[in-house]
Amino acid sequence: MNIGDKVRVMGTPDGVPKDNKQLMTLFRGCVGKTFPIVKFDDGLIELHVGEVFGKPAEYHQIWLDPGQVQVVEA
């Protein structure tokens, strides 16, 4: 995987607190959608996902383990 590759979010991370409704909504809204990799940070993939919520892409970011995404376009 490289910066710019498009990846599909396959699920929510296990560590997301179930009682944090806002964070759960953010991650659930991204599942099944495709985003370009923005950068790598400490072994995690950074995705800008604001467009899912009608905002500019960089308005919301998520960080996922590489095992939680699937490359759809390299």
Secondary structure as UniProt FT lines:
FT   TURN            3..4
FT   STRAND          6..9
FT   TURN            14..15
FT   TURN            18..19
FT   HELIX           21..30
FT   TURN            31..32
FT   STRAND          34..41
FT   TURN            42..43
FT   STRAND          44..48
FT   HELIX           50..53
FT   HELIX           57..59
FT   STRAND          61..64
FT   HELIX           66..68
FT   STRAND          69..73
//
